[in-house]
Every structure is written in C-alpha cells, then in structure tokens.
Amino acid sequence: MAIELRRQSTPAGPAPMAQTLRIRSHELLADGSVAEGGTDAGPSPHDFYDAALGACKALTVLWYARKKGIPVADIHTVIERDDSGERSGVYRLAATLQISGDLTDAQLQELGTVAGKCPVHKLMTQVTTEISTHVERLS
C-alpha cells in the first residue's frame, strides 16, 4: 500500500509546509505548527503518530469486545505526549481509555490487557522498523 503526500496548493501559491495526505480514498492535511514554520492547518507528523496509537487501542478494544460479547457502550481515548526527552531517545505516550457499558471489573481489566496488545503499540515498542529513503527530481 502506498501513502502519498503532496505540498498543499493555496490561491497564493504553495503552502509553507502543509501536505495533502492521501490514504486510499481518504484525504487529510498534515502541517507543522506556526513555531515550526507551518501554518498549523492540520495535525503534525507527531500528532498523527500519537493518534495512530489511540485509534489502534480503541479499535482493538471495540473489535475484541464485539468478538467476545463484552457489552461496551462507548469508548473515549486520550493520548498524552511527553516529548521532552525525545532528543535523548525517550518519547513517552500515556494512553487513557474510558470505557462505558455494563462491564464487570474483570471485563474492564481484560479490555485493558487487550488495549496493551494493539498492533500499533507492538509496532512502537517491539518491532524494528527499517526505512529506506530515495530522493528524486520532481519534473
């Protein structure tokens, strides 16, 4: 699967940093903050990274609950970032999942365990990601 990004065009010309992001039939906007030289027209790459974790945890819990017949009525997920140590190699994300429904304490604990096993959590903590970058002239 390919994900494509193109610099956003505005009536005044190319945006300083903003990128139109296309994933299948979905279109999103990524941008840097004003402090970074962007216009804050969309989430930053770090925001998308963090959001991927939250979305994965929520979707994994909902999928598991449906599969096991656990009565989840709603889920609210908050991801908090502490990037103060990023330059020294530590990037901290704290996930809080608030789940409603007629759940026993054991079911709530089971859903917490499942949330900790979502695929993106595993990618971020247990997998070596290999990245190759090729730069070509755009004609």
Disulfide bonds with the S-S distance in Angstrom:
none
